[in-house]
Amino acid sequence: MTNPIPELTKDFLGINNTISTELADDNPQSLRQAIQLLIDIEAIRRLKHAYFRCLDTANVAELSELLHEDVVIEFFGGTYEWSLTGKKAFVEAIGAAFNSSSVAQHTGHHPEIEVLSENEATGVWHLSDQMWLLEDKIKTSGSAFYYDRYHKHNGQWLIRESRYHRLFEINEGFESLPLSAHYLAQYGQPQNKK
């Protein structure tokens, strides 16, 4: 890997802890702003949950709807590095990786979401994931912290930047995987043969 793992401090991750725990005053405008903040945080939470659902189901059409046109992606694992710019490039990469010969499970937990302005926000998510590559007989599992930037466009929050560095990654071989269900076998793209 060419990039060293940075220290994942709140400064590096962009966590400012700027959310007030009390209303500024009894003014209706303060209440309106507080409610809007909660609506935005919930919309971003739903956006990221939809992102994980679309990854694991290889639903690239819906994934595309969640991304800014100029999205920046930087994922650094123990055995891989993804650096992509643009919605089209990322959606194509996901379609190829989450193919009919893979099994995937990604979950994001413990969000730390900060709304910076009417149309800018950040979020940090604890990722836990597993990926089985059936042809290669390799299982990758691990954990990371996503640190994202979001942009609201025409009333919809979109992922503008998404990055992570692995906390840990385990790669192990397997002889067989006794699948009794395999969603991507039906809905994933065919695997490109090397």
C-alpha positions as CSV (number, residue, x, y, z in Angstrom):
1,M,0.0,0.0,0.0
2,T,1.3,3.4,-0.9
3,N,-0.6,5.4,1.6
4,P,0.3,5.1,5.3
5,I,-2.6,4.7,7.7
6,P,-3.3,8.1,9.3
7,E,-4.2,8.5,13.0
8,L,-8.0,8.5,13.0
9,T,-8.5,11.4,15.4
10,K,-11.6,13.6,15.4
11,D,-9.6,16.4,13.7
12,F,-8.6,14.0,10.9
13,L,-12.1,12.7,10.5
14,G,-13.6,16.1,10.6
15,I,-15.6,15.8,13.8
16,N,-16.2,19.2,15.3
17,N,-18.9,18.5,17.9
18,T,-20.7,21.7,17.0
19,I,-24.3,20.5,17.7
20,S,-25.8,22.4,20.5
21,T,-27.6,20.4,23.2
22,E,-30.1,23.2,23.8
23,L,-32.3,25.5,21.8
24,A,-30.8,29.0,21.5
25,D,-34.0,30.6,22.8
26,D,-37.8,30.3,22.7
27,N,-38.0,32.0,19.3
28,P,-40.1,30.0,16.7
29,Q,-37.2,30.4,14.3
30,S,-34.8,28.6,16.7
31,L,-37.3,25.7,16.9
32,R,-37.7,25.6,13.2
33,Q,-33.8,25.4,12.8
34,A,-33.6,22.7,15.4
35,I,-36.3,20.6,13.7
36,Q,-34.6,21.1,10.3
37,L,-31.3,20.0,11.8
38,L,-33.0,16.7,13.0
39,I,-34.6,16.2,9.6
40,D,-31.3,16.6,7.8
41,I,-29.5,14.3,10.2
42,E,-32.2,11.6,9.7
43,A,-32.0,12.1,5.9
44,I,-28.2,11.6,5.9
45,R,-28.6,8.5,8.1
46,R,-31.1,7.0,5.7
47,L,-28.8,8.0,2.8
48,K,-25.9,6.0,4.2
49,H,-28.1,3.0,5.1
50,A,-29.4,3.0,1.5
51,Y,-25.8,3.0,0.3
52,F,-25.0,-0.2,2.3
53,R,-28.2,-1.8,1.0
54,C,-27.3,-1.0,-2.6
55,L,-23.8,-2.3,-2.2
56,D,-24.8,-5.7,-0.9
57,T,-27.6,-6.1,-3.4
58,A,-25.5,-4.7,-6.4
59,N,-28.3,-2.3,-7.0
60,V,-26.2,0.1,-9.1
61,A,-29.3,2.0,-10.4
62,E,-30.4,3.1,-6.9
63,L,-26.8,3.5,-5.8
64,S,-26.3,6.1,-8.6
65,E,-29.2,8.1,-7.2
66,L,-27.3,8.5,-3.8
67,L,-24.1,9.9,-5.3
68,H,-23.0,13.4,-6.3
69,E,-22.0,13.6,-10.0
70,D,-18.4,14.3,-9.0
71,V,-18.2,12.0,-6.0
72,V,-14.7,11.3,-4.7
73,I,-13.9,7.8,-3.4
74,E,-10.8,6.7,-1.5
75,F,-10.9,3.3,0.2
76,F,-7.7,1.9,1.6
77,G,-7.7,-1.7,2.7
78,G,-4.9,-4.1,3.6
79,T,-4.8,-5.6,0.1
80,Y,-6.5,-3.0,-2.1
81,E,-6.8,0.7,-2.8
82,W,-9.7,2.3,-4.5
83,S,-9.3,5.9,-5.7
84,L,-12.0,7.0,-8.0
85,T,-13.7,10.3,-9.0
86,G,-17.1,10.5,-10.6
87,K,-20.4,8.7,-10.1
88,K,-20.0,6.7,-13.3
89,A,-16.6,5.3,-12.4
90,F,-17.7,4.3,-8.9
91,V,-21.0,2.7,-10.0
92,E,-19.2,0.7,-12.7
93,A,-16.5,-0.5,-10.1
94,I,-19.2,-1.6,-7.7
95,G,-21.1,-3.5,-10.4
96,A,-18.0,-5.3,-11.3
97,A,-16.9,-6.1,-7.7
98,F,-20.3,-7.1,-6.4
99,N,-20.9,-9.6,-9.1
100,S,-22.7,-13.0,-9.4
101,S,-19.7,-14.8,-8.0
102,S,-19.5,-12.8,-4.7
103,V,-21.4,-12.6,-1.4
104,A,-21.3,-9.3,0.5
105,Q,-22.4,-8.0,3.9
106,H,-21.7,-4.4,4.9
107,T,-23.1,-2.5,7.9
108,G,-22.5,1.0,9.2
109,H,-22.9,1.8,12.8
110,H,-22.6,4.7,15.3
111,P,-22.9,7.7,13.0
112,E,-21.4,11.0,14.0
113,I,-23.2,13.4,11.6
114,E,-22.6,17.1,11.6
115,V,-24.6,19.6,9.4
116,L,-22.3,22.4,8.6
117,S,-24.7,24.5,6.5
118,E,-27.9,24.3,4.6
119,N,-26.3,22.1,2.0
120,E,-23.0,20.7,3.5
121,A,-22.6,18.0,6.1
122,T,-20.1,15.4,7.3
123,G,-20.5,11.9,8.7
124,V,-18.3,9.3,10.3
125,W,-19.5,5.7,10.3
126,H,-18.1,2.5,11.8
127,L,-18.0,-0.1,9.1
128,S,-18.2,-3.8,9.7
129,D,-18.0,-6.0,6.6
130,Q,-17.5,-9.4,5.0
131,M,-16.9,-10.2,1.3
132,W,-16.6,-13.7,-0.2
133,L,-15.1,-14.1,-3.7
134,L,-16.4,-17.5,-4.7
135,E,-14.2,-18.1,-7.7
136,D,-11.0,-17.1,-5.8
137,K,-12.2,-18.8,-2.6
138,I,-11.2,-15.9,-0.5
139,K,-13.1,-14.2,2.4
140,T,-12.3,-10.7,3.5
141,S,-13.6,-9.4,6.7
142,G,-12.8,-6.3,8.6
143,S,-13.7,-2.9,10.0
144,A,-13.0,0.7,9.2
145,F,-14.3,4.2,9.8
146,Y,-15.9,5.8,6.8
147,Y,-15.6,9.6,6.8
148,D,-17.9,11.2,4.3
149,R,-18.9,14.6,3.1
150,Y,-22.5,15.2,1.9
151,H,-24.0,17.9,-0.3
152,K,-27.7,18.7,-0.5
153,H,-28.8,19.3,-4.1
154,N,-32.4,20.1,-5.0
155,G,-33.5,19.1,-1.5
156,Q,-31.8,15.7,-1.5
157,W,-28.6,14.8,0.4
158,L,-26.0,13.1,-1.8
159,I,-22.6,11.5,-0.9
160,R,-20.0,14.0,-2.2
161,E,-16.9,12.3,-0.7
162,S,-16.4,8.9,0.9
163,R,-13.2,7.6,2.4
164,Y,-12.0,4.9,4.8
165,H,-8.8,3.4,6.1
166,R,-9.0,-0.1,7.5
167,L,-8.8,-0.6,11.3
168,F,-8.2,-4.3,10.5
169,E,-8.7,-6.7,7.6
170,I,-8.5,-10.5,7.6
171,N,-8.2,-12.4,4.3
172,E,-8.6,-16.2,4.5
173,G,-9.2,-19.0,2.1
174,F,-12.1,-21.4,2.1
175,E,-12.7,-24.7,0.4
176,S,-16.5,-24.5,0.1
177,L,-19.2,-22.1,1.1
178,P,-22.5,-24.0,1.8
179,L,-24.8,-21.3,0.5
180,S,-28.5,-22.0,0.9
181,A,-29.3,-18.6,-0.5
182,H,-27.3,-16.4,-2.9
183,Y,-28.9,-13.1,-3.9
184,L,-26.0,-11.8,-6.1
185,A,-26.0,-15.1,-8.1
186,Q,-29.3,-13.9,-9.5
187,Y,-29.0,-10.1,-9.4
188,G,-25.2,-9.4,-9.7
189,Q,-23.5,-8.9,-13.0
190,P,-21.6,-11.9,-14.4
191,Q,-18.0,-11.9,-13.1
192,N,-15.4,-10.7,-15.6
193,K,-13.0,-13.6,-16.3
194,K,-9.4,-12.6,-15.9
